[in-house]
Amino acid sequence: MKISRAATRLTFIAALVAASTTLAPAAYSATTLQASMAALDRSAAIPGTSWGVDTAAHQVVVTADSTVTGAKLDQLKAAMAKLGSTARLERTAGTMTPFIAGGDAITGGGFRCSLGFNVTRGGQAHLLTAGHCGNVPTTWSAGGQVIASRVNSQFPGNDFSIFRFTANVSHPSSVDLYNGTSRAITRAANATVGQSVTRSGSTSHVHSGRVTALNVTVHYSDGSTVTGMIQTTVCAEPGDSGGSLFSGNTALGLTSGGSGNCTSGGTTFFQPVVEALNTYGATIP
């Protein structure tokens, strides 16, 4: 029997379609992925772990730091085994901790953190920084003078705080690039997976990377847990906490914590700034 070229091409195309259907990962729904995360919340709340949604891969990405070994790792893997291919495991160097020590430096209560973004609330100038920074001091100082007093701080759960400027100091809506220039910040938005982002902090200054997951739950090594975080490949170090995550002229987040450092690299988590702005009724600039 003679087989036409058209039939051969159709057979070849059908084979390709069948192969791609077999090999392609399932595109799980947001509801399914949220259910997987909820299951992890119940059975794998282990210090040194985090999980969030990789919207590009349609999976929950579970990250475990270097402290998750032995029985803890077995517990995590057992919980993940029940989720099938809805979740994948990644390892990260170092220990997941909130960074306490960060854009321009602000100090208070014996700690140093970083200012995140200057904002307006009720017609008055305020600043945003991390909640685990804001829980400790009632005021922040910079340049040898008290510049702001605490209005509210939320940590754990969330990781943001707001302070009202009390000193006559310049507070432009910009981020220090640590090269003698600054980047104007004109708006705020939510991050997206795969987005190229930059962070500024008072310890390690300016570093860039990309967003790898959203709505991430992080179990820090000190027992505190934060939810709804942005996970990135940007490095950070103690003192960078509260500092700015941005893309172009857009504010994205406040540095929360992570693992690794800016020598060997690491994973860093950020509090979405839109949530903080909405909570406080604040705007940029």
TIPALUM-8457 format. One line per field, with one value per residue (C-alpha): x, y, z; residue in one letter. Coordinates in nm, 3 decimals, decimal comma, padded with zeros to 5 digits. Example, Ala and Ser with C-alpha at 12.3 -4.5 7.8 and 13.67 -1.06 7.14 Angstrom:
2
east = (01,230/01,367)
north = (-00,450/-00,106)
up = (00,780/00,714)
res = (a/s)
! end
This chain:
285
east = (00,000/00,134/00,135/00,108/00,346/00,046/-00,048/00,312/00,322/-00,008/00,120/00,440/00,247/00,009/00,308/00,456/00,128/00,097/00,454/00,412/00,088/00,265/00,571/00,421/00,355/-00,005/-00,128/-00,279/-00,548/-00,497/-00,749/-00,548/-00,222/-00,378/-00,504/-00,151/-00,015/-00,284/-00,184/00,179/00,068/-00,097/00,172/00,510/00,546/00,917/01,165/01,389/01,120/00,904/00,649/00,473/00,327/00,544/00,280/00,498/00,536/00,190/00,348/00,405/00,780/00,896/01,234/01,435/01,750/02,060/01,907/01,634/01,793/01,721/01,376/01,274/01,361/01,179/00,871/00,883/00,926/00,644/00,410/00,513/00,470/00,095/00,082/00,222/00,351/00,168/00,481/00,857/01,143/01,442/01,732/01,902/02,231/02,252/01,974/01,647/01,643/01,480/01,745/01,783/02,057/01,938/01,812/01,953/02,036/01,795/01,872/01,670/01,644/02,001/01,926/02,001/01,758/01,693/01,429/01,195/00,989/00,880/00,501/00,214/-00,063/-00,335/-00,147/00,163/00,502/00,572/00,820/00,770/01,014/00,997/00,773/01,039/01,245/00,955/00,852/01,160/01,211/00,952/01,160/01,409/01,720/01,940/02,234/02,250/01,892/01,553/01,355/01,039/00,811/00,625/00,260/00,210/00,413/00,301/00,517/00,494/00,225/00,292/00,628/00,572/00,565/00,497/00,664/00,565/00,837/00,885/01,201/01,244/01,443/01,424/01,223/01,208/01,023/01,340/01,579/01,950/02,158/02,479/02,671/02,596/02,258/01,905/01,606/01,275/00,983/00,653/00,416/00,365/00,259/00,253/00,548/00,518/00,707/01,008/01,023/01,370/01,400/01,655/01,706/01,872/01,990/02,233/02,459/02,513/02,380/02,234/02,179/01,948/01,779/01,440/01,113/01,072/00,746/00,457/00,230/00,513/00,487/00,823/00,911/01,216/01,468/01,366/01,016/00,843/00,626/00,531/00,287/00,218/00,586/00,770/01,054/01,356/01,711/01,832/02,091/02,070/02,241/02,160/02,097/01,930/01,596/01,317/01,504/01,349/01,261/01,179/01,171/01,233/01,035/00,794/00,798/00,743/00,843/01,022/01,314/01,201/01,466/01,622/01,931/02,281/02,468/02,595/02,924/02,787/02,433/02,106/01,729/01,554/01,189/01,005/00,684/00,466/00,449/00,097/-00,040/00,136/00,010/-00,347/-00,335/-00,223/-00,413/-00,081/00,034/00,355/00,483)
north = (00,000/00,342/00,601/00,964/01,233/01,413/01,105/01,064/01,424/01,382/01,067/01,246/01,545/01,318/01,142/01,475/01,584/01,255/01,284/01,642/01,552/01,275/01,475/01,813/01,876/01,915/02,274/02,253/02,503/02,776/02,595/02,272/02,450/02,637/02,304/02,161/02,460/02,420/02,054/02,159/02,418/02,140/01,873/02,033/02,360/02,297/02,577/02,632/02,566/02,776/02,717/02,927/02,915/02,913/03,048/02,980/02,608/02,566/02,405/02,468/02,519/02,395/02,524/02,373/02,526/02,348/02,280/02,056/01,713/01,374/01,338/01,690/01,616/01,282/01,460/01,713/01,450/01,240/01,539/01,618/01,258/01,295/01,593/01,418/01,644/01,950/02,030/02,015/02,040/02,273/02,314/02,642/02,703/02,857/02,915/03,102/03,390/03,734/03,991/04,229/04,477/04,744/05,122/05,385/05,275/05,346/05,258/05,209/04,982/04,866/04,741/04,858/04,804/04,965/05,213/05,063/05,337/05,688/05,711/05,948/05,866/06,107/06,390/06,326/06,178/05,827/05,546/05,174/04,909/04,545/04,449/04,241/04,561/04,781/04,558/04,657/05,037/05,307/05,551/05,538/05,753/05,847/06,082/06,116/06,238/06,080/06,105/05,898/05,742/05,412/05,409/05,034/04,716/04,369/04,059/03,757/03,671/03,988/04,166/04,540/04,849/05,219/05,514/05,882/06,135/06,369/06,552/06,812/06,586/06,536/06,224/06,188/05,903/05,733/05,444/05,483/05,305/05,343/05,489/05,853/05,834/05,730/05,576/05,765/05,552/05,663/05,371/05,036/04,702/04,331/04,121/03,848/03,519/03,559/03,936/04,095/04,285/04,487/04,528/04,810/04,768/04,929/04,624/04,474/04,772/04,696/04,350/04,206/03,878/03,743/03,643/03,265/03,224/03,420/03,385/03,205/03,080/03,099/02,922/03,106/02,929/03,133/02,982/03,283/03,234/03,483/03,431/03,583/03,655/03,707/03,456/03,568/03,481/03,820/03,796/03,988/04,001/04,106/04,481/04,476/04,404/04,640/04,761/04,825/04,568/04,742/04,714/05,030/05,303/05,058/04,958/04,585/04,475/04,509/04,279/04,019/03,745/03,446/03,229/03,261/03,587/03,812/03,622/03,275/03,378/03,276/03,302/03,613/03,671/04,003/04,138/04,268/04,645/04,673/04,481/04,718/05,025/04,894/04,800/05,148/05,351/05,490/05,586/05,631/05,899)
up = (00,000/-00,095/00,187/00,079/00,205/00,358/00,558/00,672/00,789/00,973/01,144/01,247/01,383/01,574/01,730/01,836/01,991/02,178/02,308/02,419/02,593/02,780/02,879/02,962/03,335/03,440/03,463/03,809/03,900/04,159/04,382/04,366/04,445/04,737/04,872/04,850/05,041/05,305/05,346/05,397/05,653/05,853/05,830/05,754/05,947/06,001/06,081/05,778/05,518/05,289/05,016/04,756/04,408/04,096/03,858/03,553/03,632/03,792/04,098/04,464/04,515/04,856/04,976/05,261/05,412/05,540/05,885/05,741/05,770/05,925/06,076/05,969/05,607/05,627/05,763/05,480/05,211/05,355/05,346/04,988/04,873/04,937/04,701/04,394/04,119/04,248/04,453/04,403/04,654/04,625/04,869/04,965/05,143/05,488/05,742/05,690/05,938/05,950/05,861/06,153/06,134/05,597/05,143/05,391/05,745/06,030/06,390/06,705/07,007/06,954/06,602/06,251/05,964/05,628/05,525/05,267/05,107/05,196/05,179/05,251/05,499/05,601/05,433/05,648/05,560/05,686/05,614/05,566/05,685/05,799/06,090/06,261/06,267/06,378/06,669/06,870/06,866/06,923/06,716/06,430/06,404/06,109/06,086/06,462/06,516/06,582/06,258/06,302/06,563/06,541/06,439/06,390/06,340/06,228/06,271/06,261/06,007/05,809/05,806/05,774/05,995/05,952/06,126/06,105/06,030/06,326/06,213/05,942/05,712/05,337/05,249/04,871/04,706/04,587/04,657/04,728/04,460/04,660/04,366/04,429/04,254/04,343/04,167/04,176/04,295/04,142/04,198/04,368/04,219/04,291/04,172/03,908/03,874/03,645/03,694/03,714/04,043/04,243/04,617/04,812/05,171/05,412/05,457/05,112/04,914/04,568/04,421/04,157/04,070/03,975/04,137/04,168/04,367/04,517/04,821/05,001/05,361/05,541/05,866/05,998/06,219/06,526/06,510/06,354/06,045/05,775/05,490/05,149/05,079/04,747/04,695/04,492/04,390/04,518/04,795/05,123/05,461/05,819/05,827/05,483/05,653/05,562/05,254/04,915/04,648/04,322/03,944/03,745/03,920/04,084/04,452/04,503/04,852/05,185/05,272/05,526/05,553/05,386/05,370/05,229/05,171/04,894/04,861/04,795/04,698/04,856/04,870/05,002/05,089/05,067/05,214/04,927/04,962/04,815/05,114/05,355/05,170/05,167/05,534/05,637/05,378/05,254/04,905/04,707/04,701)
res = (m/k/i/s/r/a/a/t/r/l/t/f/i/a/a/l/v/a/a/s/t/t/l/a/p/a/a/y/s/a/t/t/l/q/a/s/m/a/a/l/d/r/s/a/a/i/p/g/t/s/w/g/v/d/t/a/a/h/q/v/v/v/t/a/d/s/t/v/t/g/a/k/l/d/q/l/k/a/a/m/a/k/l/g/s/t/a/r/l/e/r/t/a/g/t/m/t/p/f/i/a/g/g/d/a/i/t/g/g/g/f/r/c/s/l/g/f/n/v/t/r/g/g/q/a/h/l/l/t/a/g/h/c/g/n/v/p/t/t/w/s/a/g/g/q/v/i/a/s/r/v/n/s/q/f/p/g/n/d/f/s/i/f/r/f/t/a/n/v/s/h/p/s/s/v/d/l/y/n/g/t/s/r/a/i/t/r/a/a/n/a/t/v/g/q/s/v/t/r/s/g/s/t/s/h/v/h/s/g/r/v/t/a/l/n/v/t/v/h/y/s/d/g/s/t/v/t/g/m/i/q/t/t/v/c/a/e/p/g/d/s/g/g/s/l/f/s/g/n/t/a/l/g/l/t/s/g/g/s/g/n/c/t/s/g/g/t/t/f/f/q/p/v/v/e/a/l/n/t/y/g/a/t/i/p)
! end
